[in-house]
Amino acid sequence: QGQEGDPRAGRRLAAGVCSSCHGQNGIATLPGAPNLAGQNAAYVAAQLRAYREKERLQEQMNIVAEPLTDKQIGDLAAWYAAITITATVPGR
Amino acid sequence: QGQEGDPRAGRRLAAGVCSSCHGQNGIATLPGAPNLAGQNAAYVAAQLRAYREKERLQEQMNIVAEPLTDKQIGDLAAWYAAITITATVPGR
């Protein structure tokens, strides 16, 4: 599971499945869904596996993750990590 | 739980507790920890409650979240949502 995913394959897969809630650029379109843009690949992969194995429960995500292969999980994680983010802390 | 949190109070709380893994600006310092910068407040609050109630299991987070009050959860969620992020999708 440590193998690097293919962000291009992940991009294609995300466009059809994930983008409706997590946005085309990884900024979520639903307030209850997390932004995934620039998220750590190791974290995203671990969460997708947890959803797939139902170790982490969330209705839509358990359905979405169920058919995913380890390769597809790696590709999706690589895709979201490939989106460049900047973070600017508000003034005191 | 819908009440808006206080990002300044959340910033102070995060500095002492969360920043060691999630970074001073919400960009994680540990590969296994998620970035929280600009994350949706509703999502962060829901996850902190899930960790507190042990509906979502992760060793460090269950320990960290256990003593948090609903107000502190709201403040932390407001703080991370107050960090401005940009997301740039890589070229095709």
N, CA and C atoms of all chains as a GROMACS GRO file, in nm:
protein
  552
    1GLN      N    1   0.083  -0.121   0.000
    1GLN     CA    2   0.000   0.000   0.000
    1GLN      C    3   0.086   0.125   0.000
    2GLY      N    4   0.213   0.107   0.010
    2GLY     CA    5   0.295   0.228   0.018
    2GLY      C    6   0.322   0.282  -0.121
    3GLN      N    7   0.278   0.202  -0.227
    3GLN     CA    8   0.321   0.243  -0.362
    3GLN      C    9   0.254   0.375  -0.398
    4GLU      N   10   0.333   0.457  -0.476
    4GLU     CA   11   0.283   0.587  -0.518
    4GLU      C   12   0.170   0.566  -0.617
    5GLY      N   13   0.058   0.639  -0.602
    5GLY     CA   14  -0.053   0.629  -0.696
    5GLY      C   15  -0.027   0.714  -0.819
    6ASP      N   16  -0.113   0.701  -0.918
    6ASP     CA   17  -0.104   0.777  -1.043
    6ASP      C   18  -0.207   0.890  -1.038
    7PRO      N   19  -0.160   1.015  -1.020
    7PRO     CA   20  -0.256   1.124  -1.004
    7PRO      C   21  -0.346   1.145  -1.126
    8ARG      N   22  -0.296   1.112  -1.244
    8ARG     CA   23  -0.381   1.132  -1.364
    8ARG      C   24  -0.496   1.032  -1.364
    9ALA      N   25  -0.465   0.908  -1.329
    9ALA     CA   26  -0.572   0.809  -1.321
    9ALA      C   27  -0.668   0.849  -1.208
   10GLY      N   28  -0.611   0.900  -1.100
   10GLY     CA   29  -0.694   0.944  -0.987
   10GLY      C   30  -0.782   1.060  -1.026
   11ARG      N   31  -0.729   1.149  -1.111
   11ARG     CA   32  -0.807   1.265  -1.155
   11ARG      C   33  -0.930   1.220  -1.234
   12ARG      N   34  -0.909   1.123  -1.323
   12ARG     CA   35  -1.022   1.073  -1.405
   12ARG      C   36  -1.127   1.007  -1.315
   13LEU      N   37  -1.078   0.925  -1.222
   13LEU     CA   38  -1.172   0.854  -1.133
   13LEU      C   39  -1.248   0.955  -1.045
   14ALA      N   40  -1.176   1.054  -0.994
   14ALA     CA   41  -1.239   1.152  -0.903
   14ALA      C   42  -1.346   1.232  -0.976
   15ALA      N   43  -1.319   1.262  -1.105
   15ALA     CA   44  -1.414   1.346  -1.181
   15ALA      C   45  -1.552   1.281  -1.182
   16GLY      N   46  -1.555   1.148  -1.193
   16GLY     CA   47  -1.683   1.080  -1.205
   16GLY      C   48  -1.748   1.049  -1.072
   17VAL      N   49  -1.668   1.033  -0.968
   17VAL     CA   50  -1.721   0.983  -0.840
   17VAL      C   51  -1.717   1.090  -0.731
   18CYS      N   52  -1.600   1.148  -0.708
   18CYS     CA   53  -1.576   1.227  -0.586
   18CYS      C   54  -1.614   1.374  -0.602
   19SER      N   55  -1.598   1.425  -0.724
   19SER     CA   56  -1.609   1.571  -0.745
   19SER      C   57  -1.746   1.628  -0.711
   20SER      N   58  -1.848   1.547  -0.719
   20SER     CA   59  -1.982   1.600  -0.694
   20SER      C   60  -1.994   1.652  -0.550
   21CYS      N   61  -1.920   1.592  -0.456
   21CYS     CA   62  -1.924   1.641  -0.318
   21CYS      C   63  -1.795   1.714  -0.280
   22HIS      N   64  -1.681   1.670  -0.335
   22HIS     CA   65  -1.552   1.724  -0.293
   22HIS      C   66  -1.499   1.830  -0.390
   23GLY      N   67  -1.576   1.860  -0.496
   23GLY     CA   68  -1.538   1.967  -0.589
   23GLY      C   69  -1.437   1.922  -0.694
   24GLN      N   70  -1.438   1.988  -0.810
   24GLN     CA   71  -1.344   1.955  -0.918
   24GLN      C   72  -1.200   1.982  -0.873
   25ASN      N   73  -1.184   2.083  -0.785
   25ASN     CA   74  -1.046   2.117  -0.742
   25ASN      C   75  -1.020   2.074  -0.598
   26GLY      N   76  -1.109   1.988  -0.545
   26GLY     CA   77  -1.087   1.938  -0.410
   26GLY      C   78  -1.139   2.028  -0.301
   27ILE      N   79  -1.204   2.138  -0.338
   27ILE     CA   80  -1.270   2.224  -0.239
   27ILE      C   81  -1.417   2.183  -0.237
   28ALA      N   82  -1.460   2.132  -0.122
   28ALA     CA   83  -1.591   2.066  -0.114
   28ALA      C   84  -1.705   2.158  -0.153
   29THR      N   85  -1.804   2.100  -0.219
   29THR     CA   86  -1.924   2.176  -0.258
   29THR      C   87  -2.033   2.158  -0.152
   30LEU      N   88  -2.018   2.058  -0.067
   30LEU     CA   89  -2.116   2.036   0.041
   30LEU      C   90  -2.049   2.073   0.174
   31PRO      N   91  -2.117   2.151   0.260
   31PRO     CA   92  -2.054   2.194   0.387
   31PRO      C   93  -2.016   2.077   0.477
   32GLY      N   94  -2.087   1.965   0.467
   32GLY     CA   95  -2.057   1.851   0.553
   32GLY      C   96  -1.943   1.765   0.501
   33ALA      N   97  -1.902   1.789   0.375
   33ALA     CA   98  -1.794   1.709   0.316
   33ALA      C   99  -1.663   1.784   0.334
   34PRO      N  100  -1.553   1.711   0.354
   34PRO     CA  101  -1.424   1.778   0.372
   34PRO      C  102  -1.363   1.823   0.239
   35ASN      N  103  -1.288   1.932   0.245
   35ASN     CA  104  -1.201   1.965   0.132
   35ASN      C  105  -1.094   1.857   0.127
   36LEU      N  106  -1.055   1.818   0.006
   36LEU     CA  107  -0.949   1.718  -0.010
   36LEU      C  108  -0.828   1.775  -0.084
   37ALA      N  109  -0.840   1.896  -0.134
   37ALA     CA  110  -0.731   1.958  -0.210
   37ALA      C  111  -0.604   1.959  -0.125
   38GLY      N  112  -0.494   1.906  -0.181
   38GLY     CA  113  -0.365   1.910  -0.113
   38GLY      C  114  -0.356   1.823   0.010
   39GLN      N  115  -0.456   1.737   0.032
   39GLN     CA  116  -0.457   1.654   0.152
   39GLN      C  117  -0.347   1.547   0.143
   40ASN      N  118  -0.293   1.508   0.258
   40ASN     CA  119  -0.185   1.409   0.259
   40ASN      C  120  -0.232   1.277   0.199
   41ALA      N  121  -0.154   1.226   0.103
   41ALA     CA  122  -0.192   1.101   0.034
   41ALA      C  123  -0.206   0.986   0.133
   42ALA      N  124  -0.114   0.978   0.228
   42ALA     CA  125  -0.121   0.867   0.324
   42ALA      C  126  -0.251   0.873   0.404
   43TYR      N  127  -0.294   0.994   0.439
   43TYR     CA  128  -0.417   1.010   0.516
   43TYR      C  129  -0.539   0.973   0.432
   44VAL      N  130  -0.544   1.026   0.308
   44VAL     CA  131  -0.660   0.999   0.222
   44VAL      C  132  -0.671   0.849   0.195
   45ALA      N  133  -0.556   0.786   0.164
   45ALA     CA  134  -0.559   0.642   0.136
   45ALA      C  135  -0.608   0.564   0.259
   46ALA      N  136  -0.558   0.602   0.376
   46ALA     CA  137  -0.599   0.530   0.497
   46ALA      C  138  -0.750   0.547   0.522
   47GLN      N  139  -0.803   0.667   0.494
   47GLN     CA  140  -0.946   0.688   0.517
   47GLN      C  141  -1.031   0.611   0.416
   48LEU      N  142  -0.985   0.608   0.290
   48LEU     CA  143  -1.062   0.534   0.188
   48LEU      C  144  -1.065   0.384   0.221
   49ARG      N  145  -0.950   0.334   0.270
   49ARG     CA  146  -0.949   0.192   0.311
   49ARG      C  147  -1.042   0.171   0.430
   50ALA      N  148  -1.042   0.266   0.525
   50ALA     CA  149  -1.128   0.252   0.643
   50ALA      C  150  -1.276   0.255   0.602
   51TYR      N  151  -1.308   0.338   0.505
   51TYR     CA  152  -1.448   0.341   0.456
   51TYR      C  153  -1.481   0.212   0.384
   52ARG      N  154  -1.386   0.165   0.306
   52ARG     CA  155  -1.410   0.042   0.228
   52ARG      C  156  -1.432  -0.076   0.323
   53GLU      N  157  -1.349  -0.085   0.429
   53GLU     CA  158  -1.360  -0.198   0.523
   53GLU      C  159  -1.465  -0.171   0.632
   54LYS      N  160  -1.532  -0.061   0.622
   54LYS     CA  161  -1.636  -0.019   0.718
   54LYS      C  162  -1.581  -0.009   0.860
   55GLU      N  163  -1.452   0.029   0.868
   55GLU     CA  164  -1.394   0.061   0.998
   55GLU      C  165  -1.430   0.204   1.034
   56ARG      N  166  -1.456   0.283   0.934
   56ARG     CA  167  -1.506   0.420   0.951
   56ARG      C  168  -1.640   0.427   0.880
   57LEU      N  169  -1.742   0.474   0.952
   57LEU     CA  170  -1.878   0.466   0.898
   57LEU      C  171  -1.930   0.602   0.854
   58GLN      N  172  -1.968   0.612   0.728
   58GLN     CA  173  -2.039   0.729   0.677
   58GLN      C  174  -2.112   0.679   0.553
   59GLU      N  175  -2.243   0.697   0.550
   59GLU     CA  176  -2.326   0.627   0.453
   59GLU      C  177  -2.274   0.638   0.310
   60GLN      N  178  -2.261   0.762   0.260
   60GLN     CA  179  -2.220   0.776   0.118
   60GLN      C  180  -2.080   0.719   0.097
   61MET      N  181  -1.989   0.749   0.190
   61MET     CA  182  -1.850   0.707   0.168
   61MET      C  183  -1.834   0.555   0.174
   62ASN      N  184  -1.913   0.489   0.256
   62ASN     CA  185  -1.903   0.342   0.260
   62ASN      C  186  -1.951   0.283   0.127
   63ILE      N  187  -2.050   0.347   0.066
   63ILE     CA  188  -2.101   0.299  -0.064
   63ILE      C  189  -1.997   0.326  -0.173
   64VAL      N  190  -1.945   0.450  -0.173
   64VAL     CA  191  -1.849   0.492  -0.277
   64VAL      C  192  -1.720   0.409  -0.268
   65ALA      N  193  -1.676   0.382  -0.146
   65ALA     CA  194  -1.545   0.317  -0.131
   65ALA      C  195  -1.550   0.166  -0.152
   66GLU      N  196  -1.666   0.109  -0.137
   66GLU     CA  197  -1.677  -0.037  -0.140
   66GLU      C  198  -1.607  -0.103  -0.260
   67PRO      N  199  -1.632  -0.056  -0.384
   67PRO     CA  200  -1.573  -0.123  -0.502
   67PRO      C  201  -1.428  -0.081  -0.532
   68LEU      N  202  -1.373   0.012  -0.457
   68LEU     CA  203  -1.241   0.064  -0.496
   68LEU      C  204  -1.131  -0.040  -0.472
   69THR      N  205  -1.040  -0.049  -0.568
   69THR     CA  206  -0.924  -0.138  -0.552
   69THR      C  207  -0.814  -0.059  -0.478
   70ASP      N  208  -0.714  -0.130  -0.429
   70ASP     CA  209  -0.601  -0.061  -0.365
   70ASP      C  210  -0.534   0.036  -0.462
   71LYS      N  211  -0.527  -0.005  -0.590
   71LYS     CA  212  -0.464   0.083  -0.689
   71LYS      C  213  -0.546   0.212  -0.704
   72GLN      N  214  -0.678   0.197  -0.716
   72GLN     CA  215  -0.764   0.315  -0.734
   72GLN      C  216  -0.754   0.407  -0.612
   73ILE      N  217  -0.745   0.347  -0.494
   73ILE     CA  218  -0.731   0.427  -0.371
   73ILE      C  219  -0.599   0.504  -0.377
   74GLY      N  220  -0.492   0.437  -0.420
   74GLY     CA  221  -0.362   0.504  -0.432
   74GLY      C  222  -0.366   0.617  -0.533
   75ASP      N  223  -0.437   0.593  -0.645
   75ASP     CA  224  -0.447   0.696  -0.749
   75ASP      C  225  -0.526   0.817  -0.699
   76LEU      N  226  -0.638   0.793  -0.631
   76LEU     CA  227  -0.719   0.904  -0.579
   76LEU      C  228  -0.639   0.986  -0.477
   77ALA      N  229  -0.568   0.914  -0.390
   77ALA     CA  230  -0.489   0.983  -0.286
   77ALA      C  231  -0.379   1.067  -0.352
   78ALA      N  232  -0.318   1.011  -0.457
   78ALA     CA  233  -0.210   1.084  -0.527
   78ALA      C  234  -0.267   1.207  -0.597
   79TRP      N  235  -0.389   1.192  -0.653
   79TRP     CA  236  -0.451   1.305  -0.723
   79TRP      C  237  -0.475   1.422  -0.625
   80TYR      N  238  -0.539   1.394  -0.514
   80TYR     CA  239  -0.572   1.504  -0.422
   80TYR      C  240  -0.446   1.568  -0.362
   81ALA      N  241  -0.343   1.482  -0.342
   81ALA     CA  242  -0.218   1.539  -0.288
   81ALA      C  243  -0.147   1.625  -0.393
   82ALA      N  244  -0.178   1.600  -0.522
   82ALA     CA  245  -0.112   1.675  -0.631
   82ALA      C  246  -0.170   1.815  -0.650
   83ILE      N  247  -0.285   1.841  -0.587
   83ILE     CA  248  -0.343   1.975  -0.598
   83ILE      C  249  -0.267   2.067  -0.502
   84THR      N  250  -0.214   2.176  -0.555
   84THR     CA  251  -0.131   2.264  -0.473
   84THR      C  252  -0.218   2.357  -0.389
   85ILE      N  253  -0.191   2.362  -0.261
   85ILE     CA  254  -0.268   2.454  -0.176
   85ILE      C  255  -0.176   2.552  -0.106
   86THR      N  256  -0.230   2.668  -0.077
   86THR     CA  257  -0.161   2.764   0.010
   86THR      C  258  -0.254   2.788   0.128
   87ALA      N  259  -0.196   2.816   0.243
   87ALA     CA  260  -0.275   2.841   0.364
   87ALA      C  261  -0.229   2.973   0.426
   88THR      N  262  -0.322   3.066   0.443
   88THR     CA  263  -0.287   3.197   0.500
   88THR      C  264  -0.364   3.217   0.629
   89VAL      N  265  -0.288   3.228   0.737
   89VAL     CA  266  -0.348   3.240   0.870
   89VAL      C  267  -0.400   3.384   0.886
   90PRO      N  268  -0.522   3.400   0.939
   90PRO     CA  269  -0.575   3.536   0.957
   90PRO      C  270  -0.491   3.615   1.057
   91GLY      N  271  -0.494   3.748   1.046
   91GLY     CA  272  -0.418   3.834   1.138
   91GLY      C  273  -0.468   3.814   1.280
   92ARG      N  274  -0.385   3.848   1.380
   92ARG     CA  275  -0.425   3.830   1.522
   92ARG      C  276  -0.547   3.916   1.554
   93GLN      N  277  -2.548   2.284   1.850
   93GLN     CA  278  -2.415   2.267   1.796
   93GLN      C  279  -2.396   2.349   1.669
   94GLY      N  280  -2.504   2.415   1.625
   94GLY     CA  281  -2.489   2.490   1.501
   94GLY      C  282  -2.422   2.623   1.527
   95GLN      N  283  -2.404   2.654   1.661
   95GLN     CA  284  -2.359   2.792   1.687
   95GLN      C  285  -2.217   2.811   1.633
   96GLU      N  286  -2.194   2.938   1.586
   96GLU     CA  287  -2.064   2.972   1.530
   96GLU      C  288  -1.959   2.972   1.641
   97GLY      N  289  -1.844   2.912   1.619
   97GLY     CA  290  -1.738   2.913   1.719
   97GLY      C  291  -1.660   3.042   1.712
   98ASP      N  292  -1.569   3.060   1.807
   98ASP     CA  293  -1.484   3.180   1.814
   98ASP      C  294  -1.345   3.142   1.764
   99PRO      N  295  -1.308   3.187   1.643
   99PRO     CA  296  -1.180   3.143   1.588
   99PRO      C  297  -1.059   3.186   1.672
  100ARG      N  298  -1.068   3.299   1.742
  100ARG     CA  299  -0.954   3.340   1.825
  100ARG      C  300  -0.934   3.245   1.942
  101ALA      N  301  -1.044   3.208   2.004
  101ALA     CA  302  -1.034   3.112   2.115
  101ALA      C  303  -0.983   2.979   2.058
  102GLY      N  304  -1.033   2.944   1.939
  102GLY     CA  305  -0.988   2.819   1.876
  102GLY      C  306  -0.840   2.824   1.843
  103ARG      N  307  -0.793   2.942   1.802
  103ARG     CA  308  -0.651   2.955   1.767
  103ARG      C  309  -0.565   2.930   1.890
  104ARG      N  310  -0.605   2.985   2.004
  104ARG     CA  311  -0.525   2.966   2.128
  104ARG      C  312  -0.524   2.819   2.168
  105LEU      N  313  -0.642   2.757   2.160
  105LEU     CA  314  -0.654   2.616   2.199
  105LEU      C  315  -0.571   2.528   2.104
  106ALA      N  316  -0.580   2.558   1.974
  106ALA     CA  317  -0.509   2.475   1.874
  106ALA      C  318  -0.357   2.486   1.894
  107ALA      N  319  -0.312   2.605   1.932
  107ALA     CA  320  -0.166   2.625   1.946
  107ALA      C  321  -0.108   2.527   2.047
  108GLY      N  322  -0.183   2.501   2.153
  108GLY     CA  323  -0.131   2.415   2.258
  108GLY      C  324  -0.153   2.268   2.232
  109VAL      N  325  -0.257   2.234   2.158
  109VAL     CA  326  -0.298   2.094   2.146
  109VAL      C  327  -0.275   2.039   2.005
  110CYS      N  328  -0.331   2.109   1.907
  110CYS     CA  329  -0.343   2.050   1.772
  110CYS      C  330  -0.221   2.075   1.682
  111SER      N  331  -0.156   2.190   1.705
  111SER     CA  332  -0.053   2.234   1.609
  111SER      C  333   0.065   2.139   1.599
  112SER      N  334   0.091   2.063   1.701
  112SER     CA  335   0.208   1.975   1.697
  112SER      C  336   0.195   1.873   1.583
  113CYS      N  337   0.072   1.832   1.552
  113CYS     CA  338   0.054   1.737   1.439
  113CYS      C  339  -0.006   1.806   1.316
  114HIS      N  340  -0.094   1.904   1.338
  114HIS     CA  341  -0.166   1.964   1.227
  114HIS      C  342  -0.103   2.096   1.180
  115GLY      N  343   0.009   2.137   1.245
  115GLY     CA  344   0.081   2.256   1.200
  115GLY      C  345   0.021   2.386   1.252
  116GLN      N  346   0.106   2.490   1.268
  116GLN     CA  347   0.059   2.620   1.316
  116GLN      C  348  -0.041   2.681   1.219
  117ASN      N  349  -0.025   2.650   1.088
  117ASN     CA  350  -0.116   2.709   0.987
  117ASN      C  351  -0.213   2.606   0.932
  118GLY      N  352  -0.222   2.492   1.001
  118GLY     CA  353  -0.319   2.391   0.959
  118GLY      C  354  -0.268   2.298   0.850
  119ILE      N  355  -0.140   2.313   0.812
  119ILE     CA  356  -0.079   2.220   0.717
  119ILE      C  357  -0.001   2.119   0.802
  120ALA      N  358  -0.044   1.994   0.793
  120ALA     CA  359   0.004   1.891   0.885
  120ALA      C  360   0.155   1.874   0.878
  121THR      N  361   0.213   1.848   0.996
  121THR     CA  362   0.358   1.824   1.004
  121THR      C  363   0.385   1.674   1.000
  122LEU      N  364   0.282   1.593   1.022
  122LEU     CA  365   0.297   1.447   1.017
  122LEU      C  366   0.224   1.396   0.892
  123PRO      N  367   0.289   1.308   0.812
  123PRO     CA  368   0.224   1.263   0.688
  123PRO      C  369   0.092   1.191   0.712
  124GLY      N  370   0.078   1.127   0.828
  124GLY     CA  371  -0.044   1.052   0.854
  124GLY      C  372  -0.157   1.139   0.906
  125ALA      N  373  -0.125   1.265   0.942
  125ALA     CA  374  -0.228   1.355   0.995
  125ALA      C  375  -0.282   1.440   0.880
  126PRO      N  376  -0.411   1.474   0.884
  126PRO     CA  377  -0.466   1.555   0.776
  126PRO      C  378  -0.433   1.704   0.794
  127ASN      N  379  -0.422   1.772   0.680
  127ASN     CA  380  -0.422   1.918   0.685
  127ASN      C  381  -0.561   1.961   0.730
  128LEU      N  382  -0.567   2.068   0.809
  128LEU     CA  383  -0.697   2.118   0.855
  128LEU      C  384  -0.720   2.261   0.808
  129ALA      N  385  -0.618   2.322   0.747
  129ALA     CA  386  -0.631   2.461   0.701
  129ALA      C  387  -0.751   2.475   0.609
  130GLY      N  388  -0.839   2.570   0.638
  130GLY     CA  389  -0.953   2.599   0.551
  130GLY      C  390  -1.057   2.490   0.547
  131GLN      N  391  -1.047   2.392   0.635
  131GLN     CA  392  -1.142   2.280   0.632
  131GLN      C  393  -1.281   2.328   0.677
  132ASN      N  394  -1.385   2.263   0.624
  132ASN     CA  395  -1.521   2.304   0.659
  132ASN      C  396  -1.546   2.288   0.808
  133ALA      N  397  -1.598   2.396   0.871
  133ALA     CA  398  -1.620   2.393   1.016
  133ALA      C  399  -1.717   2.282   1.054
  134ALA      N  400  -1.820   2.264   0.974
  134ALA     CA  401  -1.920   2.160   1.008
  134ALA      C  402  -1.854   2.022   1.009
  135TYR      N  403  -1.762   2.001   0.912
  135TYR     CA  404  -1.695   1.871   0.904
  135TYR      C  405  -1.602   1.852   1.023
  136VAL      N  406  -1.520   1.955   1.053
  136VAL     CA  407  -1.424   1.942   1.164
  136VAL      C  408  -1.498   1.919   1.296
  137ALA      N  409  -1.605   1.995   1.317
  137ALA     CA  410  -1.680   1.979   1.442
  137ALA      C  411  -1.738   1.838   1.452
  138ALA      N  412  -1.792   1.789   1.342
  138ALA     CA  413  -1.852   1.654   1.344
  138ALA      C  414  -1.745   1.548   1.374
  139GLN      N  415  -1.625   1.567   1.317
  139GLN     CA  416  -1.520   1.467   1.342
  139GLN      C  417  -1.470   1.474   1.486
  140LEU      N  418  -1.457   1.596   1.541
  140LEU     CA  419  -1.412   1.607   1.680
  140LEU      C  420  -1.514   1.544   1.775
  141ARG      N  421  -1.641   1.564   1.745
  141ARG     CA  422  -1.744   1.498   1.829
  141ARG      C  423  -1.735   1.346   1.814
  142ALA      N  424  -1.713   1.300   1.692
  142ALA     CA  425  -1.704   1.154   1.668
  142ALA      C  426  -1.583   1.096   1.743
  143TYR      N  427  -1.474   1.169   1.744
  143TYR     CA  428  -1.357   1.122   1.820
  143TYR      C  429  -1.386   1.125   1.969
  144ARG      N  430  -1.455   1.229   2.014
  144ARG     CA  431  -1.484   1.243   2.157
  144ARG      C  432  -1.575   1.130   2.204
  145GLU      N  433  -1.678   1.099   2.120
  145GLU     CA  434  -1.774   0.993   2.158
  145GLU      C  435  -1.724   0.854   2.119
  146LYS      N  436  -1.607   0.847   2.064
  146LYS     CA  437  -1.543   0.722   2.019
  146LYS      C  438  -1.626   0.650   1.913
  147GLU      N  439  -1.697   0.734   1.834
  147GLU     CA  440  -1.767   0.676   1.717
  147GLU      C  441  -1.668   0.662   1.602
  148ARG      N  442  -1.565   0.743   1.608
  148ARG     CA  443  -1.453   0.733   1.513
  148ARG      C  444  -1.327   0.707   1.596
  149LEU      N  445  -1.254   0.602   1.557
  149LEU     CA  446  -1.142   0.557   1.643
  149LEU      C  447  -1.007   0.593   1.583
  150GLN      N  448  -0.927   0.666   1.660
  150GLN     CA  449  -0.787   0.692   1.625
  150GLN      C  450  -0.723   0.731   1.759
  151GLU      N  451  -0.617   0.656   1.794
  151GLU     CA  452  -0.566   0.661   1.930
  151GLU      C  453  -0.544   0.803   1.981
  152GLN      N  454  -0.458   0.879   1.910
  152GLN     CA  455  -0.426   1.014   1.961
  152GLN      C  456  -0.550   1.102   1.966
  153MET      N  457  -0.632   1.095   1.858
  153MET     CA  458  -0.746   1.186   1.851
  153MET      C  459  -0.851   1.154   1.957
  154ASN      N  460  -0.866   1.027   1.991
  154ASN     CA  461  -0.966   0.994   2.095
  154ASN      C  462  -0.920   1.051   2.229
  155ILE      N  463  -0.787   1.052   2.250
  155ILE     CA  464  -0.733   1.108   2.376
  155ILE      C  465  -0.750   1.260   2.377
  156VAL      N  466  -0.710   1.323   2.264
  156VAL     CA  467  -0.715   1.469   2.254
  156VAL      C  468  -0.858   1.522   2.264
  157ALA      N  469  -0.952   1.449   2.202
  157ALA     CA  470  -1.088   1.501   2.194
  157ALA      C  471  -1.169   1.477   2.321
  158GLU      N  472  -1.128   1.380   2.398
  158GLU     CA  473  -1.209   1.339   2.515
  158GLU      C  474  -1.252   1.457   2.604
  159PRO      N  475  -1.160   1.547   2.645
  159PRO     CA  476  -1.200   1.654   2.737
  159PRO      C  477  -1.265   1.775   2.670
  160LEU      N  478  -1.275   1.776   2.539
  160LEU     CA  479  -1.322   1.898   2.471
  160LEU      C  480  -1.471   1.923   2.496
  161THR      N  481  -1.507   2.045   2.524
  161THR     CA  482  -1.648   2.083   2.537
  161THR      C  483  -1.703   2.114   2.398
  162ASP      N  484  -1.836   2.121   2.387
  162ASP     CA  485  -1.896   2.158   2.259
  162ASP      C  486  -1.846   2.296   2.214
  163LYS      N  487  -1.831   2.387   2.311
  163LYS     CA  488  -1.784   2.522   2.275
  163LYS      C  489  -1.642   2.516   2.219
  164GLN      N  490  -1.555   2.441   2.285
  164GLN     CA  491  -1.416   2.431   2.238
  164GLN      C  492  -1.412   2.368   2.098
  165ILE      N  493  -1.497   2.268   2.075
  165ILE     CA  494  -1.505   2.205   1.943
  165ILE      C  495  -1.548   2.308   1.839
  166GLY      N  496  -1.648   2.388   1.874
  166GLY     CA  497  -1.693   2.493   1.781
  166GLY      C  498  -1.584   2.595   1.755
  167ASP      N  499  -1.507   2.630   1.858
  167ASP     CA  500  -1.400   2.729   1.842
  167ASP      C  501  -1.288   2.674   1.752
  168LEU      N  502  -1.251   2.548   1.775
  168LEU     CA  503  -1.144   2.486   1.693
  168LEU      C  504  -1.189   2.478   1.546
  169ALA      N  505  -1.314   2.437   1.526
  169ALA     CA  506  -1.366   2.425   1.389
  169ALA      C  507  -1.367   2.562   1.321
  170ALA      N  508  -1.407   2.666   1.397
  170ALA     CA  509  -1.412   2.802   1.341
  170ALA      C  510  -1.271   2.850   1.308
  171TRP      N  511  -1.175   2.811   1.393
  171TRP     CA  512  -1.037   2.856   1.370
  171TRP      C  513  -0.983   2.797   1.238
  172TYR      N  514  -0.996   2.666   1.222
  172TYR     CA  515  -0.940   2.605   1.101
  172TYR      C  516  -1.013   2.654   0.975
  173ALA      N  517  -1.144   2.678   0.989
  173ALA     CA  518  -1.218   2.729   0.872
  173ALA      C  519  -1.177   2.872   0.839
  174ALA      N  520  -1.121   2.944   0.939
  174ALA     CA  521  -1.084   3.086   0.917
  174ALA      C  522  -0.950   3.099   0.844
  175ILE      N  523  -0.877   2.988   0.831
  175ILE     CA  524  -0.750   2.994   0.758
  175ILE      C  525  -0.783   2.991   0.609
  176THR      N  526  -0.735   3.091   0.536
  176THR     CA  527  -0.770   3.101   0.394
  176THR      C  528  -0.683   3.007   0.312
  177ILE      N  529  -0.744   2.929   0.226
  177ILE     CA  530  -0.666   2.841   0.140
  177ILE      C  531  -0.696   2.869  -0.006
  178THR      N  532  -0.598   2.842  -0.090
  178THR     CA  533  -0.622   2.841  -0.235
  178THR      C  534  -0.586   2.701  -0.282
  179ALA      N  535  -0.650   2.657  -0.388
  179ALA     CA  536  -0.624   2.524  -0.443
  179ALA      C  537  -0.600   2.538  -0.593
  180THR      N  538  -0.485   2.491  -0.638
  180THR     CA  539  -0.449   2.502  -0.780
  180THR      C  540  -0.431   2.362  -0.837
  181VAL      N  541  -0.519   2.331  -0.932
  181VAL     CA  542  -0.517   2.198  -0.993
  181VAL      C  543  -0.400   2.188  -1.090
  182PRO      N  544  -0.323   2.079  -1.088
  182PRO     CA  545  -0.210   2.067  -1.180
  182PRO      C  546  -0.258   2.061  -1.325
  183GLY      N  547  -0.172   2.103  -1.420
  183GLY     CA  548  -0.208   2.099  -1.564
  183GLY      C  549  -0.236   1.956  -1.605
  184ARG      N  550  -0.311   1.939  -1.715
  184ARG     CA  551  -0.347   1.805  -1.763
  184ARG      C  552  -0.220   1.726  -1.802
   0.00000   0.00000   0.00000
